[in-house]
Amino acid sequence: MLGAIAGDIVGSIYEFDGIKSKVFELFHPEATFTDDTVQTVALAESILTGESYRDLLLKYYRRYPDVGYSNRFRRWAEEGPHLPYNSMGNGAAMRVSPIGFAYDDLDTVLAKAAESAVITHNHPEGIKGAQATATAIFLARNGSSKTAIKRYIEHRFGYDLSTPLDRLRPHYRFDATCQGTVPPAIRAFLEAEDWEDAVRNAVSLGGDSDTLACIAGGIAEAAFGLPEVIAERALSYLDPELRRVLQEFATHVRRRPVLPR
């Protein structure tokens, strides 16, 4: 899942200042991890420990209060009673990558993705976005071709993944919904040659760049792997506690590439 976190970091600098080009500094000095990373690592810890994901979201929110949460999530975390708020936002999809890497059958991936979403995002589109993202990761890491992934996601979730990025890019705008984020992020992966190309594709859409790149980066890691130099750069932006959970998760799922020590 470090590929998703690296995508979040790369895209963070362009979240509210979108660009329409693939030519940019990959790891900008002012880039940072955002709530995408924090909620992703919280989910990884929940998988590792069995602790309630809702409780961990609240714990991580208190630990990292200023990393760009949406207003609705902030109210959920601060006010209680911490009930789902029927969101179709892309937060359900941005944080789900650990599930795609952690489980070894698709039915479980689908069920766990839904469980992770409904804590906050219990709108059908929020659930669907989380499931589609986790499914794409699961299929990619198990060797499915891009054609097979595209076909399955379109059939199972009803997303249209046929529009090339060159046609989508000129008209694409910031869209924080799952249905406005997940399909173009998957398309960014489908047109990519490697992890970096997928993330550059996602950022170049000029939308919710950190989340687009987080989703595309997680799928691309599953399909292509994550170069060690990218892993090291991404880890350099994280504090020791986030790094610790990432290392434990990488060991737990026994997937390559293993995080550098």
N, C-alpha and C positions, 0 to 999 in steps of 0.2 A: 504493500500500500504506500510505500515511500514515493512511488511515481505519482500518486495523487497529491501528496503533500508537496512534492517538488513543483507540480503544476500550479498549486495554490500560490506558492511563493513567487514563481515566475509571473503569474498573472496579477498579483496583488497591486503592483504599481500602476496597472492600466485599468483597474476596476471602474473608476469613475472618470477616466481620461482615455477612452478607448482609441485604439489605432486600427487602421485598415491595411496593415502590412505585416508580412512575416519577417521583416528585417528590423530587429531590435536587439538590445542587449539582453541576453537570456536571464542572467541573475543580476539585476540592477542593485547597486549599493543601497538604495532606499527600499528595496523590496522587503517583505516580512511575511511571516505566517499569519493567517487570519483565523476567523471562527471556523472555516472549513477544516483546517488542520486540527484545531482544538477538539471539535466534535468528532472528527475521524479517530483521533487517538483515544478519546473517551470510549468510543465503541470498541476499539481494539482491546482496551483494558477490560471492558465488560465481557468480551469473549474469553479473555485469558482467565479472569477471576470468577466469573459467574455473578458478579455484583450487578445490581439493577442498572440498566443503561440510563434510566431516568435519573437515578440518584447520582450517577457519575456525570451526567450532563450538568446537573446543578453544582456538583463539586468543582468541575472544571470551569464553569462559569465564574465561580467565586475566585478561583485561582488565576484565571485569565479574563478579567472583566472588560478589557478595552481592546478587543481584537476584531471589531467590526460586525457585531451581531445585528440582526434585523431588529426593528423596534418591537415586533410581535414576539420574537423569541426573548428579548430582554424583559418584556412585561411578564411573559410566562415564567421566566427564571426568578424574577424579583418579587412577584405579587402572590403567587400561589392561587388556588390549590394545585397548580401544575397539571391541569387537565389539557388534553389536546385542543387545538384551536382551529381545526378544519382548514389548515393551510395547504395550498397547492404549490407553495414555494419550492425553489430548487434546493433548499436546505436538506430536504429528505434524501436527495440524490448525492449531494456533495460529500456527505459523511459516511456513505454506505460501503465504500470499497473494501474494508476489512472482511465483510461477509462474503464477497466474491472470492477472496483468497482463502478463507478459513474452512469452508465446508466442501464436501466432496460429492454431493449429489444436488441436482438442480431443484428438486422439490424443497429441500432444506434451505437452499439459498433464497428461494422465493418466499418461504415462510419467514425466515429470519429478517429479510429485507423489509417485509411488511411490518414485522414487529418493531423494527428500529424506527420506521417512519411514523407509526401511529401514536407514538409518545407525544408528538407535537403535530405532525402533518397527517391527519387522518382523512383529508380529502382524497377521493379516489385518484386524482391526478398526482398528488404527492406520493401515494403508495406506489402507483404505477411507475413514476420516475425512479424511485429507489429500486424497485424490482428490476426495471430494465437495465439500469446501470450495473447492479450486482450480477445480473444474468450475462451481460456482455463481458464482464471480467471473468466470470466462471467459464464461459465458452472459450474465450481467448486463451486462458491459461491451460485449458485442456486440449488445445490444438485445433479448434475449429477455424476454418478459413474465414476471411473477411466476408466472402459471399454468403457463407452459411450463417454467420452472425447477423448480417444485414437481413437475410431472409427470416430468420427466427424472430428477431426483434420486431420487424414489421408485422409478421403474422400474429405473434403473441400479444403485442402491446398496441398495435394499430398506429405506430409512428410511421411517418413518411421519411425515409432516409435517402430518397432518390435525388434530391436537389444538390448539384455540385456546389462547393463552397464559392467558386467564382461567380455563380449566379446568386447565391444567398448573401454574400458579403456586402454588396453595395446598399442593400435595403435593410440589413439586419440592425436592430437597435437593442439597447439594454432591455432585457426581459428576465425577471427574477422568478418566473414560474417554471415548474418542471417541464411542462409541455413546450415552453419556449427556450429551454436550455438543454435538456437531455438529447433531443434529436440532433441539433447542430453539433453538440459535443461528440456524439457518436460518429457523425459524419466526418468530423475533424480527424478521428482515429481511422476511419475507413479510407481516407485519402492519404494517409501517412505512410512513410517508408520506415520510420523508427520513432522512438519516444520523443525526441526533440522535435521532429517534424509534426507530430500530432499536437504538441503543445503550441508550437508556433501557428499551426492552423487554427487552433481554438482561440488564441489571443487575437489573431488577425481579424476575427469577426467583429471586434469592436464593441462587444456587449459586456456582460457580467464576467469579466475576463478571468478572475481568479477561480470562479466556480466552473466555467467552461473548461479551463485548463486543468482543474482538479479532476473533473470527470474524465476528460480525454486522456489525461496522464495516467490515471489508474488503469484504464483499459489498455493503453499502449504498453504499460509495464508488463501486464499479463501476457500480451502478445509478443513483444519484442525484447523484454528484459529492460533493465535500467543500467546504463553505463556507470561504472564505479565513480567516474569523475562527477557525474550528475548527482549521484547519491551523496558523495562527500560534500559537495557544495550545498545541497539542500540541508544536510544535517548541521552544517555550520551556522544556519539561521535559527536553530532550535536550542532550547535550554536542556540541561541534563535530564530533567524528569521526562520530557517528551521523548528524548533520545532513548532513555531506558525502556519505556514502553514499546517503542518501535523495535528495539533489539530483541526484547522478549517475544514480541509477536512474530518477528521474522524467524526466530528459533522455533517457536511453537508450530508454525505452519510448514516449516522446512521447505521453503520455496527459494529458488535462486532468482536474482542474486542475493547473497547474504549481505546484510549491512556491514560496511567497513567498521572495524573497531577503532 
